[in-house]
Amino acid sequence: MLMYFFLSDRQRWYRKKVVLNKARPQDFDKSEQIVVIGKMNANNFVASDVLMKCPSKYTNPKDDMKNISSSR
């Protein structure tokens, strides 16, 4: 499978097309940030892997419990 998308830096100064020769990663659209591993090839970035940072995976369960108990 082939997937491509456009990636920009945090300041949105640079925008590059990223080509990934793998299936679309699960929860790709929900990820807050990604890290792309690969090489530049002409004008495209050819990715060998994509690492995603999803906000729900990094929340503190104790903080979630505080929010639940304080709302009651």
mmCIF file of the N, C-alpha and C atoms, coordinates in Angstrom:
data_MODEL
# 
_entry.id   MODEL 
# 
loop_
_atom_site.group_PDB 
_atom_site.id 
_atom_site.type_symbol 
_atom_site.label_atom_id 
_atom_site.label_alt_id 
_atom_site.label_comp_id 
_atom_site.label_asym_id 
_atom_site.label_entity_id 
_atom_site.label_seq_id 
_atom_site.pdbx_PDB_ins_code 
_atom_site.Cartn_x 
_atom_site.Cartn_y 
_atom_site.Cartn_z 
_atom_site.occupancy 
_atom_site.B_iso_or_equiv 
_atom_site.pdbx_formal_charge 
_atom_site.auth_seq_id 
_atom_site.auth_comp_id 
_atom_site.auth_asym_id 
_atom_site.auth_atom_id 
_atom_site.pdbx_PDB_model_num 
ATOM 1   N N  . MET A 1 1  ? 0.838   -1.181 0.000  1.00 0.00 ? 1  MET A N  1 
ATOM 2   C CA . MET A 1 1  ? 0.000   0.000  0.000  1.00 0.00 ? 1  MET A CA 1 
ATOM 3   C C  . MET A 1 1  ? 0.881   1.241  0.000  1.00 0.00 ? 1  MET A C  1 
ATOM 4   N N  . LEU A 1 2  ? 0.356   2.288  -0.543 1.00 0.00 ? 2  LEU A N  1 
ATOM 5   C CA . LEU A 1 2  ? 1.078   3.543  -0.630 1.00 0.00 ? 2  LEU A CA 1 
ATOM 6   C C  . LEU A 1 2  ? 0.225   4.650  -0.033 1.00 0.00 ? 2  LEU A C  1 
ATOM 7   N N  . MET A 1 3  ? 0.829   5.430  0.817  1.00 0.00 ? 3  MET A N  1 
ATOM 8   C CA . MET A 1 3  ? 0.134   6.547  1.447  1.00 0.00 ? 3  MET A CA 1 
ATOM 9   C C  . MET A 1 3  ? 1.005   7.777  1.292  1.00 0.00 ? 3  MET A C  1 
ATOM 10  N N  . TYR A 1 4  ? 0.383   8.913  1.048  1.00 0.00 ? 4  TYR A N  1 
ATOM 11  C CA . TYR A 1 4  ? 1.145   10.154 1.064  1.00 0.00 ? 4  TYR A CA 1 
ATOM 12  C C  . TYR A 1 4  ? 0.346   11.244 1.750  1.00 0.00 ? 4  TYR A C  1 
ATOM 13  N N  . PHE A 1 5  ? 1.052   12.182 2.338  1.00 0.00 ? 5  PHE A N  1 
ATOM 14  C CA . PHE A 1 5  ? 0.440   13.305 3.037  1.00 0.00 ? 5  PHE A CA 1 
ATOM 15  C C  . PHE A 1 5  ? 1.441   14.448 3.055  1.00 0.00 ? 5  PHE A C  1 
ATOM 16  N N  . PHE A 1 6  ? 0.975   15.616 3.425  1.00 0.00 ? 6  PHE A N  1 
ATOM 17  C CA . PHE A 1 6  ? 1.845   16.777 3.526  1.00 0.00 ? 6  PHE A CA 1 
ATOM 18  C C  . PHE A 1 6  ? 2.106   17.076 4.989  1.00 0.00 ? 6  PHE A C  1 
ATOM 19  N N  . LEU A 1 7  ? 3.354   17.383 5.286  1.00 0.00 ? 7  LEU A N  1 
ATOM 20  C CA . LEU A 1 7  ? 3.791   17.617 6.655  1.00 0.00 ? 7  LEU A CA 1 
ATOM 21  C C  . LEU A 1 7  ? 4.435   18.989 6.722  1.00 0.00 ? 7  LEU A C  1 
ATOM 22  N N  . SER A 1 8  ? 4.101   19.739 7.773  1.00 0.00 ? 8  SER A N  1 
ATOM 23  C CA . SER A 1 8  ? 4.732   21.053 7.958  1.00 0.00 ? 8  SER A CA 1 
ATOM 24  C C  . SER A 1 8  ? 5.330   21.137 9.348  1.00 0.00 ? 8  SER A C  1 
ATOM 25  N N  . ASP A 1 9  ? 6.280   22.050 9.517  1.00 0.00 ? 9  ASP A N  1 
ATOM 26  C CA . ASP A 1 9  ? 6.885   22.239 10.828 1.00 0.00 ? 9  ASP A CA 1 
ATOM 27  C C  . ASP A 1 9  ? 5.926   23.049 11.715 1.00 0.00 ? 9  ASP A C  1 
ATOM 28  N N  . ARG A 1 10 ? 6.287   23.213 12.970 1.00 0.00 ? 10 ARG A N  1 
ATOM 29  C CA . ARG A 1 10 ? 5.401   23.910 13.922 1.00 0.00 ? 10 ARG A CA 1 
ATOM 30  C C  . ARG A 1 10 ? 5.132   25.362 13.541 1.00 0.00 ? 10 ARG A C  1 
ATOM 31  N N  . GLN A 1 11 ? 6.114   26.019 12.940 1.00 0.00 ? 11 GLN A N  1 
ATOM 32  C CA . GLN A 1 11 ? 5.941   27.414 12.528 1.00 0.00 ? 11 GLN A CA 1 
ATOM 33  C C  . GLN A 1 11 ? 5.259   27.520 11.165 1.00 0.00 ? 11 GLN A C  1 
ATOM 34  N N  . ARG A 1 12 ? 5.085   26.375 10.513 1.00 0.00 ? 12 ARG A N  1 
ATOM 35  C CA . ARG A 1 12 ? 4.468   26.283 9.182  1.00 0.00 ? 12 ARG A CA 1 
ATOM 36  C C  . ARG A 1 12 ? 5.251   27.031 8.115  1.00 0.00 ? 12 ARG A C  1 
ATOM 37  N N  . TRP A 1 13 ? 6.563   27.069 8.281  1.00 0.00 ? 13 TRP A N  1 
ATOM 38  C CA . TRP A 1 13 ? 7.435   27.679 7.280  1.00 0.00 ? 13 TRP A CA 1 
ATOM 39  C C  . TRP A 1 13 ? 7.726   26.709 6.152  1.00 0.00 ? 13 TRP A C  1 
ATOM 40  N N  . TYR A 1 14 ? 7.843   25.422 6.496  1.00 0.00 ? 14 TYR A N  1 
ATOM 41  C CA . TYR A 1 14 ? 8.203   24.403 5.516  1.00 0.00 ? 14 TYR A CA 1 
ATOM 42  C C  . TYR A 1 14 ? 7.071   23.401 5.386  1.00 0.00 ? 14 TYR A C  1 
ATOM 43  N N  . ARG A 1 15 ? 6.838   22.972 4.169  1.00 0.00 ? 15 ARG A N  1 
ATOM 44  C CA . ARG A 1 15 ? 5.811   21.963 3.898  1.00 0.00 ? 15 ARG A CA 1 
ATOM 45  C C  . ARG A 1 15 ? 6.385   20.997 2.865  1.00 0.00 ? 15 ARG A C  1 
ATOM 46  N N  . LYS A 1 16 ? 6.361   19.726 3.199  1.00 0.00 ? 16 LYS A N  1 
ATOM 47  C CA . LYS A 1 16 ? 6.911   18.697 2.311  1.00 0.00 ? 16 LYS A CA 1 
ATOM 48  C C  . LYS A 1 16 ? 5.907   17.559 2.138  1.00 0.00 ? 16 LYS A C  1 
ATOM 49  N N  . LYS A 1 17 ? 5.953   16.963 0.972  1.00 0.00 ? 17 LYS A N  1 
ATOM 50  C CA . LYS A 1 17 ? 5.150   15.774 0.709  1.00 0.00 ? 17 LYS A CA 1 
ATOM 51  C C  . LYS A 1 17 ? 5.893   14.580 1.286  1.00 0.00 ? 17 LYS A C  1 
ATOM 52  N N  . VAL A 1 18 ? 5.188   13.752 2.043  1.00 0.00 ? 18 VAL A N  1 
ATOM 53  C CA . VAL A 1 18 ? 5.755   12.549 2.648  1.00 0.00 ? 18 VAL A CA 1 
ATOM 54  C C  . VAL A 1 18 ? 5.104   11.342 1.980  1.00 0.00 ? 18 VAL A C  1 
ATOM 55  N N  . VAL A 1 19 ? 5.932   10.419 1.525  1.00 0.00 ? 19 VAL A N  1 
ATOM 56  C CA . VAL A 1 19 ? 5.454   9.188  0.890  1.00 0.00 ? 19 VAL A CA 1 
ATOM 57  C C  . VAL A 1 19 ? 5.799   8.034  1.820  1.00 0.00 ? 19 VAL A C  1 
ATOM 58  N N  . LEU A 1 20 ? 4.794   7.236  2.172  1.00 0.00 ? 20 LEU A N  1 
ATOM 59  C CA . LEU A 1 20 ? 4.977   6.092  3.064  1.00 0.00 ? 20 LEU A CA 1 
ATOM 60  C C  . LEU A 1 20 ? 4.539   4.841  2.322  1.00 0.00 ? 20 LEU A C  1 
ATOM 61  N N  . ASN A 1 21 ? 5.430   3.871  2.181  1.00 0.00 ? 21 ASN A N  1 
ATOM 62  C CA . ASN A 1 21 ? 5.114   2.627  1.472  1.00 0.00 ? 21 ASN A CA 1 
ATOM 63  C C  . ASN A 1 21 ? 4.557   1.576  2.421  1.00 0.00 ? 21 ASN A C  1 
ATOM 64  N N  . LYS A 1 22 ? 3.640   1.988  3.239  1.00 0.00 ? 22 LYS A N  1 
ATOM 65  C CA . LYS A 1 22 ? 2.950   1.101  4.183  1.00 0.00 ? 22 LYS A CA 1 
ATOM 66  C C  . LYS A 1 22 ? 1.489   1.509  4.233  1.00 0.00 ? 22 LYS A C  1 
ATOM 67  N N  . ALA A 1 23 ? 0.693   0.705  4.905  1.00 0.00 ? 23 ALA A N  1 
ATOM 68  C CA . ALA A 1 23 ? -0.711  1.045  5.109  1.00 0.00 ? 23 ALA A CA 1 
ATOM 69  C C  . ALA A 1 23 ? -0.824  2.228  6.070  1.00 0.00 ? 23 ALA A C  1 
ATOM 70  N N  . ARG A 1 24 ? -1.922  2.939  5.985  1.00 0.00 ? 24 ARG A N  1 
ATOM 71  C CA . ARG A 1 24 ? -2.170  4.081  6.866  1.00 0.00 ? 24 ARG A CA 1 
ATOM 72  C C  . ARG A 1 24 ? -2.162  3.595  8.325  1.00 0.00 ? 24 ARG A C  1 
ATOM 73  N N  . PRO A 1 25 ? -1.353  4.227  9.182  1.00 0.00 ? 25 PRO A N  1 
ATOM 74  C CA . PRO A 1 25 ? -1.319  3.807  10.595 1.00 0.00 ? 25 PRO A CA 1 
ATOM 75  C C  . PRO A 1 25 ? -2.673  4.026  11.276 1.00 0.00 ? 25 PRO A C  1 
ATOM 76  N N  . GLN A 1 26 ? -2.983  3.147  12.208 1.00 0.00 ? 26 GLN A N  1 
ATOM 77  C CA . GLN A 1 26 ? -4.224  3.265  12.957 1.00 0.00 ? 26 GLN A CA 1 
ATOM 78  C C  . GLN A 1 26 ? -4.227  4.567  13.740 1.00 0.00 ? 26 GLN A C  1 
ATOM 79  N N  . ASP A 1 27 ? -5.344  5.256  13.766 1.00 0.00 ? 27 ASP A N  1 
ATOM 80  C CA . ASP A 1 27 ? -5.541  6.527  14.477 1.00 0.00 ? 27 ASP A CA 1 
ATOM 81  C C  . ASP A 1 27 ? -4.631  7.645  13.952 1.00 0.00 ? 27 ASP A C  1 
ATOM 82  N N  . PHE A 1 28 ? -4.239  7.565  12.703 1.00 0.00 ? 28 PHE A N  1 
ATOM 83  C CA . PHE A 1 28 ? -3.374  8.585  12.109 1.00 0.00 ? 28 PHE A CA 1 
ATOM 84  C C  . PHE A 1 28 ? -4.006  9.975  12.199 1.00 0.00 ? 28 PHE A C  1 
ATOM 85  N N  . ASP A 1 29 ? -5.302  10.066 11.924 1.00 0.00 ? 29 ASP A N  1 
ATOM 86  C CA . ASP A 1 29 ? -5.990  11.359 11.943 1.00 0.00 ? 29 ASP A CA 1 
ATOM 87  C C  . ASP A 1 29 ? -6.158  11.926 13.342 1.00 0.00 ? 29 ASP A C  1 
ATOM 88  N N  . LYS A 1 30 ? -6.081  11.090 14.361 1.00 0.00 ? 30 LYS A N  1 
ATOM 89  C CA . LYS A 1 30 ? -6.258  11.545 15.742 1.00 0.00 ? 30 LYS A CA 1 
ATOM 90  C C  . LYS A 1 30 ? -4.953  11.979 16.400 1.00 0.00 ? 30 LYS A C  1 
ATOM 91  N N  . SER A 1 31 ? -3.833  11.701 15.760 1.00 0.00 ? 31 SER A N  1 
ATOM 92  C CA . SER A 1 31 ? -2.551  11.998 16.394 1.00 0.00 ? 31 SER A CA 1 
ATOM 93  C C  . SER A 1 31 ? -2.308  13.502 16.475 1.00 0.00 ? 31 SER A C  1 
ATOM 94  N N  . GLU A 1 32 ? -1.722  13.915 17.573 1.00 0.00 ? 32 GLU A N  1 
ATOM 95  C CA . GLU A 1 32 ? -1.438  15.324 17.821 1.00 0.00 ? 32 GLU A CA 1 
ATOM 96  C C  . GLU A 1 32 ? -0.150  15.748 17.117 1.00 0.00 ? 32 GLU A C  1 
ATOM 97  N N  . GLN A 1 33 ? 0.844   14.889 17.155 1.00 0.00 ? 33 GLN A N  1 
ATOM 98  C CA . GLN A 1 33 ? 2.132   15.123 16.505 1.00 0.00 ? 33 GLN A CA 1 
ATOM 99  C C  . GLN A 1 33 ? 2.634   13.800 15.955 1.00 0.00 ? 33 GLN A C  1 
ATOM 100 N N  . ILE A 1 34 ? 3.502   13.888 14.931 1.00 0.00 ? 34 ILE A N  1 
ATOM 101 C CA . ILE A 1 34 ? 4.110   12.674 14.408 1.00 0.00 ? 34 ILE A CA 1 
ATOM 102 C C  . ILE A 1 34 ? 5.607   12.898 14.209 1.00 0.00 ? 34 ILE A C  1 
ATOM 103 N N  . VAL A 1 35 ? 6.319   11.798 14.213 1.00 0.00 ? 35 VAL A N  1 
ATOM 104 C CA . VAL A 1 35 ? 7.740   11.788 13.884 1.00 0.00 ? 35 VAL A CA 1 
ATOM 105 C C  . VAL A 1 35 ? 7.869   10.893 12.660 1.00 0.00 ? 35 VAL A C  1 
ATOM 106 N N  . VAL A 1 36 ? 8.523   11.407 11.626 1.00 0.00 ? 36 VAL A N  1 
ATOM 107 C CA . VAL A 1 36 ? 8.671   10.667 10.381 1.00 0.00 ? 36 VAL A CA 1 
ATOM 108 C C  . VAL A 1 36 ? 10.135  10.266 10.233 1.00 0.00 ? 36 VAL A C  1 
ATOM 109 N N  . ILE A 1 37 ? 10.367  8.986  9.989  1.00 0.00 ? 37 ILE A N  1 
ATOM 110 C CA . ILE A 1 37 ? 11.717  8.452  9.836  1.00 0.00 ? 37 ILE A CA 1 
ATOM 111 C C  . ILE A 1 37 ? 11.905  8.066  8.372  1.00 0.00 ? 37 ILE A C  1 
ATOM 112 N N  . GLY A 1 38 ? 12.996  8.552  7.765  1.00 0.00 ? 38 GLY A N  1 
ATOM 113 C CA . GLY A 1 38 ? 13.250  8.230  6.366  1.00 0.00 ? 38 GLY A CA 1 
ATOM 114 C C  . GLY A 1 38 ? 14.288  9.152  5.763  1.00 0.00 ? 38 GLY A C  1 
ATOM 115 N N  . LYS A 1 39 ? 14.173  9.386  4.448  1.00 0.00 ? 39 LYS A N  1 
ATOM 116 C CA . LYS A 1 39 ? 15.163  10.190 3.723  1.00 0.00 ? 39 LYS A CA 1 
ATOM 117 C C  . LYS A 1 39 ? 14.480  11.084 2.699  1.00 0.00 ? 39 LYS A C  1 
ATOM 118 N N  . MET A 1 40 ? 15.145  12.200 2.402  1.00 0.00 ? 40 MET A N  1 
ATOM 119 C CA . MET A 1 40 ? 14.691  13.070 1.322  1.00 0.00 ? 40 MET A CA 1 
ATOM 120 C C  . MET A 1 40 ? 15.074  12.431 -0.009 1.00 0.00 ? 40 MET A C  1 
ATOM 121 N N  . ASN A 1 41 ? 14.181  12.525 -0.978 1.00 0.00 ? 41 ASN A N  1 
ATOM 122 C CA . ASN A 1 41 ? 14.404  12.011 -2.320 1.00 0.00 ? 41 ASN A CA 1 
ATOM 123 C C  . ASN A 1 41 ? 13.825  13.042 -3.288 1.00 0.00 ? 41 ASN A C  1 
ATOM 124 N N  . ALA A 1 42 ? 14.693  13.807 -3.940 1.00 0.00 ? 42 ALA A N  1 
ATOM 125 C CA . ALA A 1 42 ? 14.266  14.917 -4.814 1.00 0.00 ? 42 ALA A CA 1 
ATOM 126 C C  . ALA A 1 42 ? 13.471  15.917 -3.967 1.00 0.00 ? 42 ALA A C  1 
ATOM 127 N N  . ASN A 1 43 ? 12.187  16.093 -4.245 1.00 0.00 ? 43 ASN A N  1 
ATOM 128 C CA . ASN A 1 43 ? 11.370  17.060 -3.491 1.00 0.00 ? 43 ASN A CA 1 
ATOM 129 C C  . ASN A 1 43 ? 10.487  16.406 -2.443 1.00 0.00 ? 43 ASN A C  1 
ATOM 130 N N  . ASN A 1 44 ? 10.498  15.084 -2.353 1.00 0.00 ? 44 ASN A N  1 
ATOM 131 C CA . ASN A 1 44 ? 9.642   14.361 -1.410 1.00 0.00 ? 44 ASN A CA 1 
ATOM 132 C C  . ASN A 1 44 ? 10.468  13.738 -0.297 1.00 0.00 ? 44 ASN A C  1 
ATOM 133 N N  . PHE A 1 45 ? 9.801   13.490 0.825  1.00 0.00 ? 45 PHE A N  1 
ATOM 134 C CA . PHE A 1 45 ? 10.405  12.749 1.927  1.00 0.00 ? 45 PHE A CA 1 
ATOM 135 C C  . PHE A 1 45 ? 9.848   11.341 1.855  1.00 0.00 ? 45 PHE A C  1 
ATOM 136 N N  . VAL A 1 46 ? 10.706  10.350 1.682  1.00 0.00 ? 46 VAL A N  1 
ATOM 137 C CA . VAL A 1 46 ? 10.286  8.950  1.618  1.00 0.00 ? 46 VAL A CA 1 
ATOM 138 C C  . VAL A 1 46 ? 10.436  8.366  3.015  1.00 0.00 ? 46 VAL A C  1 
ATOM 139 N N  . ALA A 1 47 ? 9.311   8.060  3.642  1.00 0.00 ? 47 ALA A N  1 
ATOM 140 C CA . ALA A 1 47 ? 9.301   7.600  5.030  1.00 0.00 ? 47 ALA A CA 1 
ATOM 141 C C  . ALA A 1 47 ? 9.378   6.081  5.098  1.00 0.00 ? 47 ALA A C  1 
ATOM 142 N N  . SER A 1 48 ? 10.197  5.605  6.016  1.00 0.00 ? 48 SER A N  1 
ATOM 143 C CA . SER A 1 48 ? 10.237  4.172  6.288  1.00 0.00 ? 48 SER A CA 1 
ATOM 144 C C  . SER A 1 48 ? 9.352   3.829  7.480  1.00 0.00 ? 48 SER A C  1 
ATOM 145 N N  . ASP A 1 49 ? 9.061   4.828  8.311  1.00 0.00 ? 49 ASP A N  1 
ATOM 146 C CA . ASP A 1 49 ? 8.192   4.604  9.470  1.00 0.00 ? 49 ASP A CA 1 
ATOM 147 C C  . ASP A 1 49 ? 7.616   5.923  9.949  1.00 0.00 ? 49 ASP A C  1 
ATOM 148 N N  . VAL A 1 50 ? 6.475   5.853  10.610 1.00 0.00 ? 50 VAL A N  1 
ATOM 149 C CA . VAL A 1 50 ? 5.804   7.016  11.183 1.00 0.00 ? 50 VAL A CA 1 
ATOM 150 C C  . VAL A 1 50 ? 5.478   6.687  12.633 1.00 0.00 ? 50 VAL A C  1 
ATOM 151 N N  . LEU A 1 51 ? 5.924   7.539  13.549 1.00 0.00 ? 51 LEU A N  1 
ATOM 152 C CA . LEU A 1 51 ? 5.621   7.385  14.970 1.00 0.00 ? 51 LEU A CA 1 
ATOM 153 C C  . LEU A 1 51 ? 4.628   8.467  15.355 1.00 0.00 ? 51 LEU A C  1 
ATOM 154 N N  . MET A 1 52 ? 3.563   8.084  16.037 1.00 0.00 ? 52 MET A N  1 
ATOM 155 C CA . MET A 1 52 ? 2.505   9.035  16.361 1.00 0.00 ? 52 MET A CA 1 
ATOM 156 C C  . MET A 1 52 ? 2.428   9.294  17.852 1.00 0.00 ? 52 MET A C  1 
ATOM 157 N N  . LYS A 1 53 ? 2.083   10.523 18.201 1.00 0.00 ? 53 LYS A N  1 
ATOM 158 C CA . LYS A 1 53 ? 1.848   10.901 19.585 1.00 0.00 ? 53 LYS A CA 1 
ATOM 159 C C  . LYS A 1 53 ? 0.382   11.271 19.714 1.00 0.00 ? 53 LYS A C  1 
ATOM 160 N N  . CYS A 1 54 ? -0.352  10.411 20.395 1.00 0.00 ? 54 CYS A N  1 
ATOM 161 C CA . CYS A 1 54 ? -1.777  10.653 20.598 1.00 0.00 ? 54 CYS A CA 1 
ATOM 162 C C  . CYS A 1 54 ? -1.991  11.201 22.004 1.00 0.00 ? 54 CYS A C  1 
ATOM 163 N N  . PRO A 1 55 ? -2.732  12.277 22.153 1.00 0.00 ? 55 PRO A N  1 
ATOM 164 C CA . PRO A 1 55 ? -2.903  12.895 23.475 1.00 0.00 ? 55 PRO A CA 1 
ATOM 165 C C  . PRO A 1 55 ? -3.534  11.967 24.506 1.00 0.00 ? 55 PRO A C  1 
ATOM 166 N N  . SER A 1 56 ? -4.438  11.082 24.091 1.00 0.00 ? 56 SER A N  1 
ATOM 167 C CA . SER A 1 56 ? -5.104  10.200 25.048 1.00 0.00 ? 56 SER A CA 1 
ATOM 168 C C  . SER A 1 56 ? -4.151  9.200  25.677 1.00 0.00 ? 56 SER A C  1 
ATOM 169 N N  . LYS A 1 57 ? -3.059  8.865  25.014 1.00 0.00 ? 57 LYS A N  1 
ATOM 170 C CA . LYS A 1 57 ? -2.108  7.899  25.548 1.00 0.00 ? 57 LYS A CA 1 
ATOM 171 C C  . LYS A 1 57 ? -1.201  8.504  26.607 1.00 0.00 ? 57 LYS A C  1 
ATOM 172 N N  . TYR A 1 58 ? -1.173  9.831  26.705 1.00 0.00 ? 58 TYR A N  1 
ATOM 173 C CA . TYR A 1 58 ? -0.242  10.487 27.608 1.00 0.00 ? 58 TYR A CA 1 
ATOM 174 C C  . TYR A 1 58 ? -0.930  11.232 28.739 1.00 0.00 ? 58 TYR A C  1 
ATOM 175 N N  . THR A 1 59 ? -2.204  10.982 28.955 1.00 0.00 ? 59 THR A N  1 
ATOM 176 C CA . THR A 1 59 ? -2.883  11.616 30.069 1.00 0.00 ? 59 THR A CA 1 
ATOM 177 C C  . THR A 1 59 ? -2.635  10.806 31.330 1.00 0.00 ? 59 THR A C  1 
ATOM 178 N N  . ASN A 1 60 ? -2.644  11.469 32.445 1.00 0.00 ? 60 ASN A N  1 
ATOM 179 C CA . ASN A 1 60 ? -2.426  10.829 33.735 1.00 0.00 ? 60 ASN A CA 1 
ATOM 180 C C  . ASN A 1 60 ? -3.761  10.305 34.248 1.00 0.00 ? 60 ASN A C  1 
ATOM 181 N N  . PRO A 1 61 ? -3.904  8.991  34.473 1.00 0.00 ? 61 PRO A N  1 
ATOM 182 C CA . PRO A 1 61 ? -5.177  8.436  34.958 1.00 0.00 ? 61 PRO A CA 1 
ATOM 183 C C  . PRO A 1 61 ? -5.635  9.071  36.270 1.00 0.00 ? 61 PRO A C  1 
ATOM 184 N N  . LYS A 1 62 ? -4.709  9.467  37.147 1.00 0.00 ? 62 LYS A N  1 
ATOM 185 C CA . LYS A 1 62 ? -5.093  10.106 38.406 1.00 0.00 ? 62 LYS A CA 1 
ATOM 186 C C  . LYS A 1 62 ? -5.744  11.448 38.147 1.00 0.00 ? 62 LYS A C  1 
ATOM 187 N N  . ASP A 1 63 ? -5.252  12.204 37.162 1.00 0.00 ? 63 ASP A N  1 
ATOM 188 C CA . ASP A 1 63 ? -5.868  13.478 36.806 1.00 0.00 ? 63 ASP A CA 1 
ATOM 189 C C  . ASP A 1 63 ? -7.265  13.265 36.252 1.00 0.00 ? 63 ASP A C  1 
ATOM 190 N N  . ASP A 1 64 ? -7.442  12.192 35.478 1.00 0.00 ? 64 ASP A N  1 
ATOM 191 C CA . ASP A 1 64 ? -8.766  11.885 34.946 1.00 0.00 ? 64 ASP A CA 1 
ATOM 192 C C  . ASP A 1 64 ? -9.743  11.589 36.076 1.00 0.00 ? 64 ASP A C  1 
ATOM 193 N N  . MET A 1 65 ? -9.293  10.868 37.091 1.00 0.00 ? 65 MET A N  1 
ATOM 194 C CA . MET A 1 65 ? -10.158 10.559 38.233 1.00 0.00 ? 65 MET A CA 1 
ATOM 195 C C  . MET A 1 65 ? -10.506 11.826 39.005 1.00 0.00 ? 65 MET A C  1 
ATOM 196 N N  . LYS A 1 66 ? -9.571  12.762 39.132 1.00 0.00 ? 66 LYS A N  1 
ATOM 197 C CA . LYS A 1 66 ? -9.851  14.027 39.812 1.00 0.00 ? 66 LYS A CA 1 
ATOM 198 C C  . LYS A 1 66 ? -10.939 14.789 39.077 1.00 0.00 ? 66 LYS A C  1 
ATOM 199 N N  . ASN A 1 67 ? -10.877 14.799 37.760 1.00 0.00 ? 67 ASN A N  1 
ATOM 200 C CA . ASN A 1 67 ? -11.872 15.499 36.967 1.00 0.00 ? 67 ASN A CA 1 
ATOM 201 C C  . ASN A 1 67 ? -13.249 14.876 37.116 1.00 0.00 ? 67 ASN A C  1 
ATOM 202 N N  . ILE A 1 68 ? -13.307 13.561 37.211 1.00 0.00 ? 68 ILE A N  1 
ATOM 203 C CA . ILE A 1 68 ? -14.580 12.876 37.381 1.00 0.00 ? 68 ILE A CA 1 
ATOM 204 C C  . ILE A 1 68 ? -15.161 13.169 38.767 1.00 0.00 ? 68 ILE A C  1 
ATOM 205 N N  . SER A 1 69 ? -14.343 13.049 39.809 1.00 0.00 ? 69 SER A N  1 
ATOM 206 C CA . SER A 1 69 ? -14.847 13.237 41.174 1.00 0.00 ? 69 SER A CA 1 
ATOM 207 C C  . SER A 1 69 ? -15.185 14.694 41.455 1.00 0.00 ? 69 SER A C  1 
ATOM 208 N N  . SER A 1 70 ? -14.484 15.647 40.834 1.00 0.00 ? 70 SER A N  1 
ATOM 209 C CA . SER A 1 70 ? -14.780 17.054 41.102 1.00 0.00 ? 70 SER A CA 1 
ATOM 210 C C  . SER A 1 70 ? -16.033 17.532 40.362 1.00 0.00 ? 70 SER A C  1 
ATOM 211 N N  . SER A 1 71 ? -16.450 16.803 39.335 1.00 0.00 ? 71 SER A N  1 
ATOM 212 C CA . SER A 1 71 ? -17.626 17.219 38.577 1.00 0.00 ? 71 SER A CA 1 
ATOM 213 C C  . SER A 1 71 ? -18.908 16.709 39.201 1.00 0.00 ? 71 SER A C  1 
ATOM 214 N N  . ARG A 1 72 ? -18.790 15.868 40.220 1.00 0.00 ? 72 ARG A N  1 
ATOM 215 C CA . ARG A 1 72 ? -20.003 15.300 40.867 1.00 0.00 ? 72 ARG A CA 1 
ATOM 216 C C  . ARG A 1 72 ? -20.495 16.166 41.982 1.00 0.00 ? 72 ARG A C  1 
# 
